[in-house]
Amino acid sequence: MTTFAPTPVEVHTEAPHVEPPVKTKLVKWHGERADATSYIFLLPAVILFTLFITLPALIGMIYSVTDYVGFGDSKFIGLANFQALFSDPRILSAYAFTIGFSLISVVLVNIIALALAIGLNSKIAWKSGLRGIFFIPMVISGIVIAYVFNFLFSNSLPTLATSLNIPFLQSSILANENLAWIAIVIVTVWQSVPSMMIVYLAGLLAIPGEVYEAGSLDGATKWRSFTSITLPLMVGYVVINTVLGFKNFLNAYDIIVGLTNGGPGTSTFSVAMTIFTGFTSGDYAYQMANAVVFFIVTVVVSLLQLRLIKGREMSL
């Protein structure tokens, strides 16, 4: 018997068709690769920022070296406006008040906001309701708050002080050159605490409960847990609140206008008030030079804050 081996069948397989990869222009950005399309979406924001922030700032810098009064012609006078600033007692007083007020306010706001955040983050009754109550000052206009407190400091507080026989409060502290700044600090702190408290609450919620449990097993007290666990892990949030808070307090305007309008005399005139009033009184170029100096001071202070605290953040 003859056997025949089966003839092998050739099978032809075609490789699947693969679309060539789409070449997308990539841009290197801080060690990462980003699609160029991202810049297309970023372009409108850049244009708006340039038109309404950068361009006006550059125009203001040009006016700062002229004698422009807000209308009409002007001529180049060099650094004369800047030289006059450093010998103007009114300008120097405004800077001294603004920086001192900002330093005191940022310290008080951070301490109070952190304390309230820790309290509202603990296991207490009506925690959600209390959080809502403490956030109320944040949603009220600063000028409205200032007028309300103006009435309290000018009428309610003196009346209460008279009934309690407290002599130095029987007249409005807003009319006292030595005490008016205290009223401004009180109102500023009252309005600013909620926004900083939100940041601290976010930081506290990011700390795992196991860390505190481990600390309690090691015999850590409440105070030791705060100083050794909470505060070191919250340094980054303190940096955020300090830098942003100080920047906002340097630009204080509406609360001061509603409380003292810069008085008594010029004892509570902030730099922002000085610049704004100068724009409407014929000192346009002079106050524009003041604005340039104020911008430089704000940037330098912010950089110093970041430099001092840089590298001190701790994480788990």
C-alpha positions as CSV (number, residue, x, y, z in Angstrom):
1,M,0.0,0.0,0.0
2,T,1.3,3.4,-0.9
3,T,0.8,6.2,1.5
4,F,0.7,9.8,0.4
5,A,1.8,12.6,2.8
6,P,-0.5,15.6,2.9
7,T,0.7,18.5,0.9
8,P,1.3,21.5,3.2
9,V,-1.1,24.3,2.6
10,E,0.5,27.7,2.5
11,V,-1.4,30.2,4.5
12,H,-0.8,33.8,3.6
13,T,-1.5,36.3,6.5
14,E,-1.3,40.0,6.0
15,A,0.0,42.2,8.7
16,P,-2.8,44.4,10.2
17,H,-2.8,47.9,8.9
18,V,-1.6,50.3,11.5
19,E,-2.2,54.0,11.1
20,P,1.0,56.0,11.3
21,P,1.2,58.0,14.6
22,V,0.0,61.5,14.4
23,K,2.8,63.9,14.8
24,T,2.0,66.4,17.4
25,K,4.2,69.3,18.2
26,L,5.2,68.9,21.9
27,V,6.7,71.6,24.0
28,K,9.0,71.0,26.9
29,W,7.9,72.8,30.1
30,H,9.7,72.3,33.4
31,G,10.8,68.8,32.5
32,E,7.4,67.7,31.3
33,R,6.0,67.4,27.8
34,A,2.9,69.3,27.1
35,D,0.7,69.3,24.0
36,A,1.0,72.6,22.0
37,T,-2.8,72.7,22.1
38,S,-2.6,73.7,25.7
39,Y,-1.1,77.0,24.7
40,I,-4.0,77.7,22.3
41,F,-6.4,77.5,25.3
42,L,-4.0,79.6,27.3
43,L,-3.8,82.3,24.7
44,P,-7.1,84.2,25.5
45,A,-6.1,84.5,29.1
46,V,-2.7,85.8,28.2
47,I,-4.2,88.4,25.8
48,L,-6.7,89.6,28.4
49,F,-4.0,89.8,31.1
50,T,-1.7,91.7,28.7
51,L,-4.4,94.2,27.7
52,F,-5.9,94.9,31.2
53,I,-2.9,94.3,33.5
54,T,0.5,94.4,31.8
55,L,-0.1,97.1,29.2
56,P,-1.7,99.6,31.7
57,A,1.2,98.9,34.1
58,L,3.7,99.7,31.4
59,I,1.9,102.9,30.5
60,G,1.8,103.9,34.1
61,M,5.6,103.4,34.4
62,I,6.0,105.7,31.4
63,Y,3.9,108.4,33.1
64,S,5.9,108.1,36.3
65,V,8.9,109.8,34.7
66,T,6.8,112.7,33.3
67,D,4.9,115.7,34.8
68,Y,1.5,114.4,33.6
69,V,-1.4,115.7,35.7
70,G,-4.1,113.5,34.3
71,F,-4.9,115.5,31.2
72,G,-3.2,117.7,28.6
73,D,0.4,117.5,27.5
74,S,3.3,116.2,29.5
75,K,7.1,116.2,29.4
76,F,9.9,113.9,30.5
77,I,11.4,114.8,33.9
78,G,13.4,111.7,34.7
79,L,13.5,110.4,38.3
80,A,12.3,113.7,39.9
81,N,9.0,112.1,41.0
82,F,10.8,109.2,42.7
83,Q,13.3,111.6,44.4
84,A,10.4,113.6,45.8
85,L,8.7,110.5,47.2
86,F,11.6,109.7,49.6
87,S,11.4,113.2,51.1
88,D,7.6,113.5,51.4
89,P,6.6,113.0,55.0
90,R,3.0,112.2,53.9
91,I,4.2,109.3,51.7
92,L,6.6,108.0,54.3
93,S,3.8,108.1,57.0
94,A,1.5,106.1,54.7
95,Y,4.1,103.4,54.1
96,A,4.9,103.2,57.8
97,F,1.2,102.8,58.7
98,T,0.5,100.3,55.9
99,I,3.4,98.0,56.7
100,G,2.8,98.2,60.4
101,F,-0.9,97.5,60.0
102,S,-0.2,94.6,57.6
103,L,2.3,93.0,59.9
104,I,0.0,93.1,63.0
105,S,-3.1,92.0,61.0
106,V,-1.4,89.0,59.3
107,V,-0.1,87.7,62.6
108,L,-3.5,88.0,64.3
109,V,-5.5,86.6,61.4
110,N,-3.3,83.5,61.1
111,I,-3.4,82.8,64.8
112,I,-7.1,83.2,65.1
113,A,-7.9,81.4,61.9
114,L,-5.7,78.4,62.8
115,A,-7.2,78.2,66.3
116,L,-10.8,78.3,64.9
117,A,-9.9,75.7,62.2
118,I,-8.6,73.3,64.8
119,G,-11.7,73.8,66.9
120,L,-14.1,73.4,64.0
121,N,-12.2,70.3,62.9
122,S,-12.6,68.6,66.2
123,K,-15.5,66.4,67.3
124,I,-18.0,69.1,68.5
125,A,-21.7,69.4,68.2
126,W,-23.2,71.6,65.4
127,K,-19.8,71.7,63.6
128,S,-21.3,72.3,60.2
129,G,-23.6,75.1,61.4
130,L,-20.7,76.8,63.2
131,R,-18.6,76.7,60.1
132,G,-21.4,78.4,58.2
133,I,-21.7,81.1,60.8
134,F,-17.9,81.8,60.8
135,F,-17.9,82.1,57.0
136,I,-20.5,85.0,57.0
137,P,-18.0,87.9,57.2
138,M,-16.3,86.6,54.0
139,V,-19.4,87.1,51.8
140,I,-20.2,90.7,53.1
141,S,-18.7,93.7,51.3
142,G,-15.8,95.3,53.1
143,I,-17.3,98.8,52.8
144,V,-20.6,97.6,54.3
145,I,-18.8,96.0,57.2
146,A,-16.8,99.2,57.7
147,Y,-19.9,101.4,58.0
148,V,-21.5,99.0,60.4
149,F,-18.4,99.0,62.7
150,N,-18.2,102.7,62.3
151,F,-21.6,103.1,63.9
152,L,-20.6,100.6,66.7
153,F,-17.3,102.4,67.5
154,S,-18.8,105.8,67.3
155,N,-22.1,105.2,69.1
156,S,-22.6,101.8,70.7
157,L,-19.2,101.4,72.3
158,P,-19.0,104.9,73.9
159,T,-22.5,104.4,75.3
160,L,-21.5,101.0,76.8
161,A,-18.3,102.5,78.1
162,T,-20.1,105.3,79.8
163,S,-22.5,102.9,81.6
164,L,-19.5,100.8,82.7
165,N,-17.5,103.9,83.6
166,I,-14.6,103.2,81.3
167,P,-13.1,106.7,80.6
168,F,-10.8,106.1,77.6
169,L,-13.7,104.4,75.6
170,Q,-16.3,107.0,76.3
171,S,-15.4,108.8,73.1
172,S,-15.0,107.2,69.7
173,I,-11.6,105.6,69.2
174,L,-12.0,106.5,65.5
175,A,-11.4,110.1,66.5
176,N,-8.2,109.3,68.4
177,E,-5.0,109.4,66.4
178,N,-3.4,106.8,68.7
179,L,-6.3,104.3,68.7
180,A,-7.9,104.6,65.3
181,W,-5.6,102.0,63.8
182,I,-6.8,99.5,66.4
183,A,-10.3,99.7,65.1
184,I,-9.0,99.1,61.5
185,V,-7.1,96.1,62.6
186,I,-10.1,94.7,64.5
187,V,-12.4,95.0,61.5
188,T,-9.8,93.7,59.0
189,V,-9.1,90.6,61.2
190,W,-12.9,90.0,61.6
191,Q,-13.4,89.9,57.8
192,S,-10.2,88.1,56.9
193,V,-10.3,85.2,59.3
194,P,-12.9,83.0,57.4
195,S,-10.9,82.9,54.1
196,M,-7.7,81.8,55.9
197,M,-9.7,79.4,58.1
198,I,-10.8,77.6,54.9
199,V,-7.2,77.0,53.9
200,Y,-6.3,75.7,57.4
201,L,-9.3,73.4,57.4
202,A,-8.2,71.9,54.1
203,G,-4.7,71.4,55.6
204,L,-6.1,69.7,58.8
205,L,-8.3,67.4,56.7
206,A,-5.2,66.3,54.8
207,I,-3.4,65.0,57.9
208,P,-4.3,61.3,58.5
209,G,-5.8,60.4,61.8
210,E,-3.3,57.6,62.2
211,V,-0.6,60.1,62.9
212,Y,-2.4,61.4,65.9
213,E,-3.2,57.9,67.1
214,A,0.5,57.0,66.9
215,G,1.3,60.2,68.9
216,S,-1.2,59.4,71.6
217,L,0.2,55.8,71.9
218,D,3.6,57.5,72.6
219,G,2.0,59.6,75.3
220,A,1.8,62.9,73.4
221,T,-0.4,65.5,75.0
222,K,-2.8,67.8,73.1
223,W,-0.2,70.6,73.1
224,R,2.6,68.2,72.1
225,S,0.5,66.9,69.2
226,F,-0.1,70.4,68.0
227,T,3.6,71.5,68.2
228,S,5.1,68.2,66.9
229,I,2.5,67.0,64.4
230,T,-0.1,69.7,63.4
231,L,2.1,72.8,63.1
232,P,5.0,71.2,61.2
233,L,2.6,69.6,58.7
234,M,0.7,72.9,58.3
235,V,3.8,75.0,57.5
236,G,3.0,75.0,53.8
237,Y,-0.5,76.3,54.5
238,V,0.9,79.0,56.8
239,V,3.1,80.1,54.0
240,I,0.1,80.5,51.6
241,N,-1.9,82.5,54.1
242,T,1.0,84.7,55.2
243,V,2.0,85.6,51.7
244,L,-1.5,86.2,50.3
245,G,-2.7,87.8,53.5
246,F,0.2,90.3,53.7
247,K,-0.3,91.2,50.0
248,N,-4.0,91.8,50.6
249,F,-3.4,93.9,53.7
250,L,-0.9,96.1,51.9
251,N,-3.6,97.0,49.5
252,A,-6.1,97.9,52.2
253,Y,-8.6,100.5,51.1
254,D,-12.3,100.0,51.5
255,I,-12.3,99.2,55.2
256,I,-10.2,102.3,56.0
257,V,-12.4,104.5,53.9
258,G,-15.5,103.3,55.7
259,L,-14.0,103.6,59.2
260,T,-11.8,106.7,59.2
261,N,-11.4,107.9,55.6
262,G,-7.7,108.2,56.4
263,G,-8.2,110.3,59.6
264,P,-7.9,111.6,62.1
265,G,-5.8,113.9,60.0
266,T,-3.7,111.6,57.9
267,S,-2.8,109.1,60.7
268,T,-4.5,106.1,59.0
269,F,-3.9,107.0,55.3
270,S,-2.7,103.8,53.6
271,V,-0.6,103.7,50.5
272,A,-3.5,102.6,48.3
273,M,-5.6,105.6,49.6
274,T,-2.7,108.0,49.0
275,I,-2.3,106.8,45.4
276,F,-6.0,106.9,44.6
277,T,-6.6,110.4,46.0
278,G,-3.5,111.6,44.1
279,F,-5.0,110.4,40.9
280,T,-8.0,112.7,41.4
281,S,-6.1,115.7,42.7
282,G,-3.7,116.5,39.9
283,D,-0.8,114.4,41.1
284,Y,-1.2,111.7,38.5
285,A,2.5,111.2,37.5
286,Y,3.7,111.6,41.1
287,Q,1.3,109.0,42.5
288,M,2.1,106.7,39.5
289,A,5.7,106.8,40.6
290,N,4.4,106.0,44.1
291,A,2.5,103.0,42.6
292,V,5.7,101.8,40.9
293,V,7.6,101.9,44.2
294,F,4.7,100.3,46.1
295,F,4.7,97.4,43.5
296,I,8.4,96.9,44.0
297,V,8.0,96.9,47.8
298,T,5.2,94.3,47.6
299,V,7.2,92.0,45.3
300,V,10.3,92.3,47.5
301,V,8.3,91.6,50.7
302,S,6.7,88.5,49.1
303,L,10.0,87.2,47.9
304,L,11.6,87.7,51.3
305,Q,8.7,85.8,52.9
306,L,9.1,82.9,50.5
307,R,12.9,82.9,51.0
308,L,12.7,82.8,54.8
309,I,10.2,79.9,54.8
310,K,11.5,78.0,51.8
311,G,12.4,74.5,52.5
312,R,10.7,74.3,55.9
313,E,7.6,72.6,54.6
314,M,7.1,69.1,56.0
315,S,5.1,66.2,54.6
316,L,4.2,62.7,55.5
